Amino acid sequence: MAKRNLSWTEEKYQRFLKEGRGQGERKEYKPWLTIQDFPSQGRVSRIFGLKTKRIHHFFSDNETRYFYLLEWNDKVIDIREHFPLLDIEESIKDKENLNLDKFVDKNSGTPYVFTTTFLITLQDIKGKYSYVARSIKASAELEKKQVIERLEIERRYWESKNIDWGLVTQKDIPAIRAKNIEWTHSVFEDEGNRGISFEEKEHLSSLLKEKLQDSMIPIRRVTSNFDKEFNLQSGTGLFLLKYLIGCKHIKIDMDKKIDINKSASDCIEFIDTERGKGHEAIFNG
């Protein structure tokens, strides 16, 4: 297997610009970095975004888990990963104690492009837009001087833009919540895999919701019985349960591992079909 060319040159920089990397919004956005470009210290992921309708690229479990938290938050309307700080020299006025010249390719002398893991677009109930930037790092990385220097450069960049910037480590990410969201997210990634139209899915999920309500038997049995009663492919009831949770048509404690061996009356709160509020605490602090 051929090794990837990890050198950074002016030619590669110009190619990235020509490809439109770091440009666009939502579906049209192209991240500056993709999993094909550089090796990762963790597991890489390519995930279809429900909000953006495009594939997102992540280099670690921490990035992936934080992405799921963003997907769950109803205020988030756009997620741009690996956002490049292309105008960094012009934007940062206070360069005291910053040594931007050290962040260059040793062979070509070409300056590296700084990126922030996430640039997030929010919209409040009045329709007003705002932005926040978040850098994801493993806590162990914060012991490295160069990492700290990079983060300080990022911080000053976003401060110059009057955009809230924050550092997130694995200690700040509720892993159980992220895994629960991932569990429900799979339903929306594979919209047609059970041959169910949107109308059928809405109808069947409504019927399943009625079956679950006030049920004292394990959720697993309810969904299994549902498949048999309506002559559905095995696992369809569980698929519809994920859909109900993902659409927030039923409410469940996402900070506890979802246990389908429990009864619905023990762990599900039944609400109307109006979407509830997403998780907002990830923007605090």
Stockholm file with secondary structure:
# STOCKHOLM 1.0

chainA/1-285         MAKRNLSWTEEKYQRFLKEGRGQGERKEYKPWLTIQDFPSQGRVSRIFGLKTKRIHHFFSDNETRYFYLLEWNDKVIDIREHFPLLDIEESIKDKENLNLDKFVDKNSGTPYVFTTTFLITLQDIKGKYSYVARSIKASAELEKKQVIERLEIERRYWESKNIDWGLVTQKDIPAIRAKNIEWTHSVFEDEGNRGISFEEKEHLSSLLKEKLQDSMIPIRRVTSNFDKEFNLQSGTGLFLLKYLIGCKHIKIDMDKKIDINKSASDCIEFIDTERGKGHEAIFNG
#=GR chainA/1-285 SS CCCCCCCCCHHHHHHHHHTTTTCCCGGGCCCSCCTTTSCCSSCCEEEECTTTSSEEEESSHHHHHHHHHHHHCTTEEEEEEEEECTTHHHHCCCCTTCCGGGSBCTTTCCBCCCEEEEEEEEECTTCCEEEEEEEECCGGGGGCHHHHHHHHHHHHHHHHTTCEEEEECGGGSCHHHHHHHHHHHHHHHTTTTTCCCHHHHHHHHHHHHHHHTTCCSBHHHHHHHHHHHTTCCTTHHHHHHHHHHHTTSEEECTTSCCCTTSBHHHHEEECCSSCCCCCCGGGCC
#=GC SS_cons         CCCCCCCCCHHHHHHHHHTTTTCCCGGGCCCSCCTTTSCCSSCCEEEECTTTSSEEEESSHHHHHHHHHHHHCTTEEEEEEEEECTTHHHHCCCCTTCCGGGSBCTTTCCBCCCEEEEEEEEECTTCCEEEEEEEECCGGGGGCHHHHHHHHHHHHHHHHTTCEEEEECGGGSCHHHHHHHHHHHHHHHTTTTTCCCHHHHHHHHHHHHHHHTTCCSBHHHHHHHHHHHTTCCTTHHHHHHHHHHHTTSEEECTTSCCCTTSBHHHHEEECCSSCCCCCCGGGCC
//
